[in-house]
Amino acid sequence: MADRKPFVGGNWKMNTNLAAASELARSVADGVAERLGATEVAIFPPFPYLLSVGSIIKSRAPGLLLGAQDCWHRPDGAFTGEVSTSMLLDAGVQAVLIGHSERRHVMGDSEETIRLKLQAVLDAELRAVLCIGETLEQREAGETDRVNEGQLRSALAEVSPEQFERVTVAYEPVWAIGTGKTATPEDAQGAHAHVRGVLTELFGDALAGACRIQYGGSVKPANAGELFACPDIDGGLIGGASLKAADFQSIVEAAG
C-alpha cells in the first residue's frame, strides 16, 4: 500500500428504510470513529436518506465521509428522477460513485455517460470513486486487463492532473459482486497493478502512485486482511457487508 492511506467505502445500494439507515449510520459512525486517523471511510446511503445520515455522522464521527451512489451530469433541467451535483453538495455529500457495475450493466450507463458524470463530479470539486471491472464472460476470455484499461481511458479522457487527485478507482469484477465469489489476492493484485500502470501512462508516476485503488467484490471480514495486504490494493468498496455495522467495522480495521 506504500504511503497511501487506505480507503474503505460502504455502498448501501437500494437497501434500508429511514429507521434502518439512521441506526446503521449511528452504529457505523461509533464503530469507526477511532479508526479515521489511519483509514479513510465513506458511506453511500440511498438518496432519500442523505440528509438524515449526514446529520448523524457529522455529530458522531465528523471525519466519516458522506457519499452518493450516482449523479446526473447536467446542472439542472428536465431530467425526471435525476440528481445534480449541486443538489448533492446541498445535502453535504463529499464523494460520488461513478460507473458502478449495476449502473453499467443494469441501468445501461454508457461509457460516454460515465465520462460526463465523472467530469461533472470533478468540476463540482467533489471526490469521485470511479468503478471499473469485467464480466464473467470477459474474464473467461482473458480480457480483464483490456476491459479495465478501456473503461479507465474512456472515463478519464478529459480529467486534468489536478482533478485526478480527487479520483479513487474501485476495481470490482462484476462476477464477484454479491455472488459470494471473490478474486484471489493474486488475481486482484494483478488487476490492480495493471490499473496502476495505465494510470502511470495517463498521469505520471507520482499521481498514479498516490491514487488509491480499492477492491470490491464480496469482501468480508474473513478475506479483507489478505486482500488488503496486497501492495496495490488500498482498501475496498464494500456492498453487502457494509449493511452490518460489525462486519464493516472489522473490514475497516483490516484496512488500517
Disulfide bonds with the S-S distance in Angstrom:
none
